């Protein structure tokens, strides 16, 4: 008799414990439902409007709590797609002359990931990539044999090495355009190389109003700015601003 009562009590205790465990697991599962929100890592949500201009894709993202404009390298995306963009500092009152539109606030991102933050970066759908994310594309080899130092000018390597002393001073340099981006913050942005420097000191950014093409040999004359931070991920150890650029 005592054994039967003991078995009954143990059975009841096991049933109560199992019921508590199920309730805890259910509550934990319900509490873990993901929400599309703005976070420190970036912004994700549904595209409500999109357009392309000058090699860039603009998207209006509905996060569920607010709508945010972002722009990144040209991406295949449509209204209704779930996207993720790395977060940066917003630029207020940005005017796009190409789109003939002023955005109250917009974030310039290094990429637009279609499908959300858990999707891999698809280099086939984009013309740009985050600086710290390698792509499968082979590196383009540029011939600098015809690039000579400008008279009284600097090389790319020298600009990096002397950026502190050159800060605020006007320089001239010759090189080849390896990347061209137009209409960013009202200017065109060039990446110029001349065959000097090592990785990290061989690619100089130049802003200008001139329009050039990748592969052009150019002579650039502008003012050096060291440790320049524009916000939104646009930070440079050194940059040459408002340059007069001539295609040679």
N, C-alpha and C positions, 0 to 999 in steps of 0.2 A: 504493500500500500504506500509506504513512504517513498519507495523507488518510483512509483507511478506519479505521485505528486511532484517529486523532484524533476522528473522528465517533463511534466506539463509546464512547470515554472520555467525551465530552461528553454522550452519551445516558444513560450510567450515572449521571453526576453529577446530571443533571436529575431522574432517577427517584428518587435518594436524597433530593434536596432536596424534592421533592413529597411523599415519604413522611414526612419530618420535619415538614413544614407541616401535613399531615393529623393527625398525632399531637398536635401542639401545639394545633390547633383543637379536636380531640376532648376533650383534657384540659381546655381552657378552658371548653368547653361543659358538661362534666360538673361542673366546679367551680362553675359559675354557677347551679346549680339552686336556686331560692328556697326558703326555709324560713319557716314561720310562727313568728315569735319576737317577744318583747317588745323594743322599740327606744325610742330617745329620742323619736321622732316620735309614737309611740303603741303601741297593743296590737292585734294582729289574731289571729284564730283562729276556731274553730267554736263556735257557741252550743250548750251542753249543757243549759241551763235558762233559762227566761225568764218574766217576769210583769210586769204593769202595776199601778201604784198612784199615785193622786193626780197624774195627768198625766205620770208618769215611767215609763220602761221599764227594768227591771232584767234584766241578762243575765249569765250565768256563761259565761266564755269559756275554751275549752281552747286554749292556745297551742301545744300539742305538748310543752311542758316543765312547765307548771303550769296550774292553773285559777284565774282571776281574776274577781271580781265587779266589774261596772261598772254605772252608771246614767246615763241621759241623758233628754232630752226624749222624749215618747211616740213610739214608732217601731213600724212594722209589721215584725215579725221573728219567726221561728219556730226551733225546735230544728233544728240541722243547717245553718243559714245561716252563711256566712262573713261576719264583721263586722270593722270597724275602729273604734276609739275613740281620740281624742286622749288622750295620757297625762297624768296628774296625780298629785299626791301622795295616797297612800291614806289613808283615814280608818279608824282601827282601832276596833272595838267599836261600830260605828254601829247604833243601834236604830231600826227603822222601826215606829212604832206602828200605822200603817195595815196593814202586812203581819204585824204581831205577830211580828216576827223580828229577831234581832240578827245582823249580818254581822261576822265576825271582822275582815275588811278589805274595803273597797269604794272604788272610784274614781268620783267624780262628773264626768262628761264633758259637754262642750258639745254633742256630737252622737254618734249611733250610725250609722255608715255600713254599710248592708247591701251585701255583695258584696266588701268589702275596701277597702283604702286607695286603690286605683286607681279606685274608682267615684265619680262625681260626687255631691254632696250633693243629695238628693231632698227638696225642701221639701214636696212633695205628701204624703209619708209621715211627715213630722215636724211637730211643733208648735213647735219651737225651732230655732235656727240659731246657728252660731258667730258671735261678735260681729263678726268681721272679714269675714264672708262675706255679701254682699247676697242678698236673695231677690227673686223676681219679683213678690211680692205688693205691692199698693199700700199706702201708708202710711195708717194710720187717723187721721182728723182728730178731735180731741177738743175740745169746747167748754169753755173755762175762764172764760167770761164771768160765771158765778155763783160763782166761787171768789174769796173775799176773804181778806186776811191775817187770821190768827187773832189775837185780842187778846193783845198782848205776845209775839207769835210771830215766826217767821222765814219767809221765802220759801225755796223750793228753791235759787234762785240765791244767796241770802245764806248758806245753810248751806255750799254749796261754797266760796264766796269766803272765809268765815271759819272754815273747818274746823279750822285750827290753833288758833285762840283758843277755839273752841267744844269742842275735844276733851275728853271727860269730863264735859261739862256737859249738863244737861237742857234740852230745848227743846220747843216746841210749834209745829206747822205744820198748815196745811190744804191739801188737794189732792185730786186724783182718782186712783184706782187704775187704772193702765194695764196692769198685769201682776200675776198672783197665782200663787204656787207654795206648795204646802203640804207639810208633813212633811219639810223639808230640815234635817238636823241637829237634829231635834226642834222646829223652829219653822216658822212661816209667813213667807214672804218677799213683800213688796209692792214694786212700783215705783210711785212717786208723782210726779205732775207737777202744777204749778199755773199753767203758762203763762209762768213766768219762766225766765231762763237761755237759753243757746245750746246747740248740740249738744255733749254731753259734760258739761254742767252744768245740765241741765234735767230729769234723771231721777234721783230719790233713792230708794235702797233702804232699806226699813224692815223690821225683823224684829219679829214679834209672835206672840202665841198666839191672837189674834183671827182669825176667819174672815170674809172680805169677798169681794166680787165685782168683777170688772173693770167700771169705769164708776161705782162708788160714790164719792161725795164723802165724805172722811173727815177727822177731826181726830186727829192723832197726837201723842203726848207720850212722848218717849223720850230716851235718852242718846246723844250724838254720839260716834262713834269715827272718828278720822282715820287714813288709811293702814292700813286693816284687812286683814289677810291670813289667810284661813282655810285656805289650802292648796287643792289640787285645782282650781286655776283660779279660786277664789273670792277675788278681791282687789278692794278698793274704795278709792278716794281718800277717800271719806267714806260713812258709813252711820249710820243711827239704830237703835239696838238696844233690844230688849225694850220696845217701845213699847205704851202703852195706846192702842188705836185705837177710835174711835167713828164709826159711820156716821151721817152727818147727813141 
